[in-house]
Amino acid sequence: MLHPDEISECTRGGRLDVPSVAGRLAAKEAVFKLFRCQAAVVPWRSIRVERPSGTWPVVCLDGVAAKLARAAGIRSEISVSISHDGAYAVAVAATTTE
């Protein structure tokens, strides 16, 4: 479900940081909902949530996800906000459409 780069970013001391993984999966689900496509399966690996050190999360789309975004009229950057509390993570995604 995660791109290899995302796995690297979510690894701390040789172990996966579970809250970071949960946050990314929540963000991917939030991004997918922007596509308003009920007939498709979430293209987990073609939605990447990157977080360069000290910056906000950045959404990168390719393959199926990019096609679904174009079909939904999404032509601009997708912003995400991820929040963690203990074992829980939530995310919100927003963008503009044509």
C-alpha positions in Angstrom: 0.0 0.0 0.0 3.0 2.3 0.4 5.5 3.3 -2.2 9.1 2.3 -1.3 10.0 6.0 -0.7 7.1 6.3 1.8 8.3 3.2 3.6 11.8 4.8 3.9 10.3 8.0 5.3 8.2 6.0 7.8 11.1 4.0 9.1 12.7 5.0 12.4 15.6 3.1 13.8 15.1 0.2 11.4 11.4 -0.2 12.3 8.2 1.1 10.7 6.7 3.9 12.7 3.0 2.7 12.9 1.5 6.2 13.5 3.3 7.5 10.4 2.0 4.6 8.3 -1.5 5.1 9.6 -1.4 8.8 8.8 -0.2 8.2 5.2 -3.0 5.6 4.6 -5.6 8.0 6.0 -4.2 10.8 3.7 -4.4 8.4 0.7 -8.0 7.6 1.4 -8.8 11.3 1.8 -7.2 12.0 -1.6 -9.0 9.2 -3.2 -12.4 10.6 -2.0 -11.6 13.8 -4.0 -11.8 11.7 -7.2 -15.5 11.0 -6.5 -15.2 7.6 -8.2 -17.2 4.9 -6.6 -16.4 2.2 -9.1 -12.7 2.3 -8.7 -10.4 0.7 -6.1 -8.1 2.9 -4.2 -4.8 3.0 -6.2 -2.7 3.0 -3.1 0.7 3.0 -4.6 0.0 5.7 -7.3 -1.0 8.1 -4.5 2.2 9.1 -2.7 2.3 11.2 0.4 5.8 12.6 0.8 7.0 14.6 3.8 10.4 16.1 3.3 12.0 16.9 6.6 10.5 19.9 8.3 7.8 20.6 5.7 4.1 19.9 5.1 3.0 16.7 3.5 3.1 16.8 -0.3 0.7 14.7 -2.5 2.2 13.1 -5.7 -0.1 11.3 -8.2 0.9 9.0 -11.1 -0.6 6.2 -13.1 -4.2 5.4 -12.2 -4.5 8.1 -9.5 -3.4 10.8 -12.0 -6.0 9.6 -14.5 -8.8 9.6 -11.8 -7.8 13.1 -10.7 -7.9 14.4 -14.3 -11.3 12.8 -14.8 -12.6 14.5 -11.7 -11.4 17.9 -13.0 -8.6 18.2 -10.5 -5.8 20.3 -12.1 -4.2 21.9 -9.1 -2.2 20.8 -6.1 -3.9 18.6 -3.5 -3.3 19.7 0.1 -3.5 17.2 3.0 -3.5 17.6 6.7 -2.7 14.6 8.9 -3.3 14.3 12.6 -2.3 11.6 15.0 -3.5 10.8 18.5 -2.1 7.6 20.1 -3.2 4.7 17.9 -5.4 6.8 15.7 -4.8 8.9 12.6 -7.1 11.1 10.5 -6.5 13.1 7.4 -8.3 15.7 5.3 -7.5 16.4 1.6 -8.6 19.5 -0.3 -8.1 20.9 -3.8 -9.9 23.0 -6.5 -11.6 21.7 -9.6 -12.3 23.3 -13.0 
